[in-house]
């Protein structure tokens, strides 16, 4: 009988860092804190790139962006109390966006727990409804076990965030413990009978629509889905901010189910006789506020496929529910032979034609000297097709979602949760991950200053991203809603902004002020050639609230509607 193996003693912090390396972690994001000082020391000699950020919300969003792009958990370290409170926005994004993310957070020493010690937080109570799993590691010997479980939880089923709390005295304990194995991603393949039932229902349809969404996709899975759709002549719609799941140049691309969706697309979805929903939860935004289909039993034949069985039938009861992850599902669909007839082929061609017309920026003219339609036309011509385009939340994102042709895999970073301030941190995370890819961040003036300090992080690490900042001097989305519901009663939405060009220079980057359409192209060229993080401060007329609406127009329409009801 072999002698038992003698395991070397390691501190809790060293055990933790060793597990991160074993799990394949190559980068992490942090704001340092004394509550996990021992981990910072252990990272000193580790082959893990550490990005030091300026605020924990930015750090969590950078990590979440990497989780989106790779499908592997993004890693973030923050300190207790105020640190984890700042990180909550990033954790909420990961939850609503189904992104694998692990946030390690310091905790007070075990001997003073439950006394409300300095910066003490009950993480289970605070994050139990947001994170997929919350765990506190009180015994250093259990670090390999619990860290491996955190990775497994983050990536499997419906991916999401995991919060791991680290008491500071546990991190300096010495323990002997065996390393865990790397966590594995478990794929769930659809059964042959389920695929056949899906094919039979599709073949019997007249006006089918496919909706692709969610996470856990891959470049190959997207290609497989595209091949299936082309062979069957099926129109593909992407869920909110999942536009890379169907390239814009695919002949079956029919649009996306975001905010301000194409009315022609919504009409098609309401009139469809079959909806094949792949990977998406059919949540609030894709369902247009749960108005597209009847709850709980849609009039359309609904086939719903999801990686998490608990999502099936949660809101909409499908005719056929299939528990499967996107990769084996798409492969199975790609293997389906083409039907003998596709009576919906002309319907699909019309849907694609509507999509092309809707996404052409040329006809869209707005008030003011800077025309965003022309700006988007220039970006489409000047930037590589695989540019990673990042954005946060606000009306400015309409220009991106509607007019940028997402045609490359892993080229869209935007929060399904609608969290402001995401674009700049996401761009930093993307550029740290793939320095050879071009990265552009769109931001509004209110949106940018949520995490504008992370421009300093981009400068510190020499990341030549370009921020296109659209400044209309207000929280535009909220002002839009004010004019619709309380016309003329402007309250708490005006902003007095800094000189954003000077802001960029102050951090050591490149800045340009753009007031007219003809100034944009040369400014962009100089920004890209600068080799520095760059910001284009674009002045937008406050009337230009969307590509098709003005602020005065919204107000007048609301006032007329109010008069007609009196």
LINGITA-V691519 format. One record per residue. PHI is phi in whole degrees, 0 to 359 (NA if undefined). OMEGA is omega in degrees with one decimal (* if undefined). Layout:
# LINGITA-V691519
PHI:OMEGA
PHI:OMEGA
This chain:
# LINGITA-V691519
NA:-177.0
293:178.9
289:178.5
298:-177.9
287:176.6
273:-176.6
266:178.9
291:176.3
279:178.3
225:172.7
291:176.4
303:-179.3
295:179.7
292:174.9
303:-177.8
296:-178.5
295:176.7
297:178.9
291:177.6
299:179.4
297:179.9
298:179.3
279:174.7
89:-179.9
289:177.7
247:-179.7
219:169.7
211:-177.5
238:-177.1
204:157.8
241:-171.7
294:177.8
207:-177.6
293:-177.8
289:175.0
227:-178.5
301:-179.3
296:177.7
292:177.5
302:178.4
293:179.6
294:178.9
288:-177.1
304:-176.3
254:-177.5
272:177.0
268:178.5
234:179.6
286:-179.1
252:175.7
257:179.8
272:-174.0
252:-175.5
259:176.9
202:-172.5
296:176.1
298:176.8
296:179.7
298:-179.8
295:179.6
290:176.1
298:179.1
296:179.4
297:178.7
299:177.8
293:175.4
297:176.7
298:-173.6
288:-171.2
254:-172.3
82:174.9
263:-176.9
299:166.9
288:-173.4
241:-178.6
223:174.3
241:178.3
222:178.3
271:-172.9
286:173.7
62:-178.6
302:-178.6
296:-179.4
289:175.9
297:177.4
296:-176.9
282:-172.4
301:-179.4
300:178.9
294:178.1
293:178.4
295:175.7
301:-179.0
300:179.9
292:-176.6
286:-179.0
267:-178.7
55:-178.2
250:175.5
289:-177.9
210:173.2
237:178.2
251:175.0
266:-175.1
228:176.8
293:178.4
220:177.9
296:178.6
298:-175.1
299:-177.0
289:-179.6
243:178.0
300:175.4
70:173.6
247:-169.5
53:176.0
293:-175.3
306:177.0
65:179.2
289:177.2
223:171.0
274:-171.0
293:178.1
297:-179.9
291:-175.2
283:-171.7
252:-177.4
300:-179.1
264:-178.1
248:-177.8
280:177.0
288:177.6
205:176.1
233:-178.8
219:172.5
247:-178.4
266:-177.5
265:-177.4
233:-176.4
302:-179.9
295:-177.5
265:-178.0
302:-179.5
302:180.0
300:-171.8
283:176.0
292:176.8
300:178.6
294:178.3
299:178.1
295:178.9
298:-178.8
295:-174.5
294:-171.4
258:-171.7
260:-173.9
62:169.1
274:-177.5
301:-179.9
181:-176.3
274:173.5
236:177.8
250:-179.1
241:-178.5
266:-173.0
233:175.1
304:-170.5
294:179.3
285:175.8
297:-177.1
291:178.2
259:172.6
297:174.7
253:-177.0
213:172.8
252:-177.4
210:177.2
286:175.9
291:173.8
277:171.1
274:174.3
300:177.5
294:-179.6
246:175.9
271:-177.9
265:177.9
266:179.0
246:-178.2
271:176.6
288:177.2
289:-179.5
299:-179.3
293:178.9
292:178.8
295:178.4
294:177.3
297:176.7
300:-178.7
297:-179.9
294:179.2
295:178.6
298:-176.7
297:-178.9
271:-176.1
277:173.8
244:-176.6
225:-178.0
280:173.8
224:176.1
250:175.2
241:179.0
250:179.8
198:178.3
76:-178.5
245:-179.7
75:174.7
278:174.4
220:178.4
300:179.4
293:179.2
296:177.4
295:177.7
296:178.5
296:178.2
298:179.0
297:178.9
294:176.8
300:-177.9
297:-178.7
292:179.9
293:-178.6
267:-179.7
59:-176.4
257:176.2
287:179.4
251:174.1
247:176.3
257:177.7
287:-176.3
308:175.8
60:173.6
237:-169.3
290:178.5
283:178.3
284:171.5
217:-178.3
305:-177.5
299:-179.7
267:176.9
286:-176.1
294:178.4
256:179.9
297:-176.6
240:177.0
125:-178.6
229:-177.7
262:178.0
253:174.7
283:-176.7
70:-177.9
294:178.4
302:179.4
303:178.5
295:177.7
293:179.9
298:178.1
297:178.9
296:-178.8
293:177.0
292:-177.8
268:-180.0
294:174.8
259:175.3
212:175.8
237:176.4
255:-175.7
260:-173.5
246:173.9
82:-177.7
276:175.6
278:-171.9
56:-176.2
281:-170.9
303:-175.3
289:178.7
301:179.0
273:-179.8
56:179.5
70:179.7
60:-179.9
248:-174.9
290:-175.9
227:-179.1
289:177.8
250:4.4
267:-175.9
242:179.7
299:175.7
293:178.0
284:169.0
290:-178.3
252:170.3
250:-175.1
241:179.0
241:-179.7
211:-179.9
287:-179.3
246:-177.1
300:-178.6
291:178.1
281:-175.7
284:-178.9
83:-178.7
297:176.6
244:-178.4
255:178.6
277:-176.7
277:169.8
292:178.9
226:177.2
252:-179.4
232:177.9
269:-178.1
202:175.5
270:-171.0
300:-173.3
294:178.0
292:177.1
297:-178.3
297:177.7
297:179.1
294:178.2
294:-179.6
296:-179.4
276:-180.0
292:177.0
293:-179.9
295:178.3
289:-180.0
292:179.3
215:175.0
233:-176.4
296:-178.8
265:-174.5
301:179.7
292:175.6
301:179.3
292:179.0
297:178.4
294:178.7
296:178.7
292:177.9
297:176.0
299:179.2
299:-179.9
297:179.3
293:-177.7
294:-174.6
262:175.5
276:-176.4
285:-171.0
303:-174.5
286:-171.4
272:177.4
247:-177.4
235:175.3
298:173.7
108:-176.3
280:178.7
256:-176.4
264:-176.3
291:175.3
300:178.4
292:176.8
300:-179.7
294:175.7
301:-179.3
293:179.6
299:179.2
298:-179.2
278:-170.1
267:-172.0
265:175.3
298:-177.7
296:-178.3
264:174.9
305:175.6
275:-176.2
254:-175.1
245:175.8
204:177.1
260:-177.6
222:180.0
146:-178.6
297:178.7
300:-177.4
292:178.2
303:-178.8
297:-179.6
287:-173.0
295:-176.3
275:-167.6
245:173.9
271:-177.7
276:178.1
293:-176.5
235:-178.2
246:177.4
297:176.3
55:-179.6
237:179.6
235:173.8
234:179.7
204:-173.9
278:172.5
301:-179.1
288:-179.3
73:-178.1
279:177.0
288:174.4
81:-173.3
278:-168.9
301:-177.7
293:176.6
301:178.9
299:178.8
296:177.0
297:178.9
299:-179.5
294:-177.3
290:174.9
295:-178.3
285:-175.3
233:-175.2
296:-179.0
275:178.0
274:174.3
284:-176.0
229:178.9
239:175.1
244:170.9
265:179.1
212:167.8
266:-178.3
294:175.5
292:-179.3
299:-173.5
299:-173.6
283:169.4
295:179.5
220:-178.5
299:-180.0
296:178.2
288:169.3
301:176.5
296:177.2
295:177.8
299:178.6
293:-177.3
302:-176.6
258:175.0
62:-175.7
256:-175.7
280:172.5
276:174.6
237:176.3
258:174.6
257:-172.6
258:-179.5
262:-171.6
248:173.4
243:173.2
70:-179.5
196:164.3
280:-165.8
295:-178.4
295:-179.1
292:176.9
298:177.4
301:179.7
293:176.0
302:-177.5
293:178.4
284:-173.0
251:179.2
225:-170.9
303:176.8
81:-177.0
254:-177.0
286:-177.1
213:170.0
64:179.2
237:178.9
282:180.0
230:170.3
254:-169.5
262:174.0
282:171.0
281:-174.7
293:176.6
296:177.4
295:177.3
303:-179.8
297:179.0
295:-178.6
298:179.2
277:-177.9
101:178.2
259:-180.0
247:179.8
227:176.4
220:174.7
257:-176.7
238:-179.2
247:-176.2
230:-176.8
305:-175.2
291:178.9
276:-170.0
291:-175.0
302:178.7
294:177.6
295:178.1
297:179.9
298:179.0
293:179.4
297:-179.1
292:-178.6
278:-174.4
292:-176.2
73:-178.7
239:165.9
302:-172.9
230:-179.9
225:173.8
256:-178.8
273:-173.2
259:-177.2
273:-176.5
251:176.8
299:-179.7
301:178.1
289:-172.8
275:-173.1
279:173.9
216:176.9
299:-174.0
234:-175.8
226:173.4
247:-179.8
296:178.6
296:179.2
296:177.6
296:-179.5
296:-179.7
298:179.6
297:179.3
294:179.3
295:178.3
295:178.4
295:178.2
294:178.6
295:-176.9
292:-179.4
271:-176.7
282:*
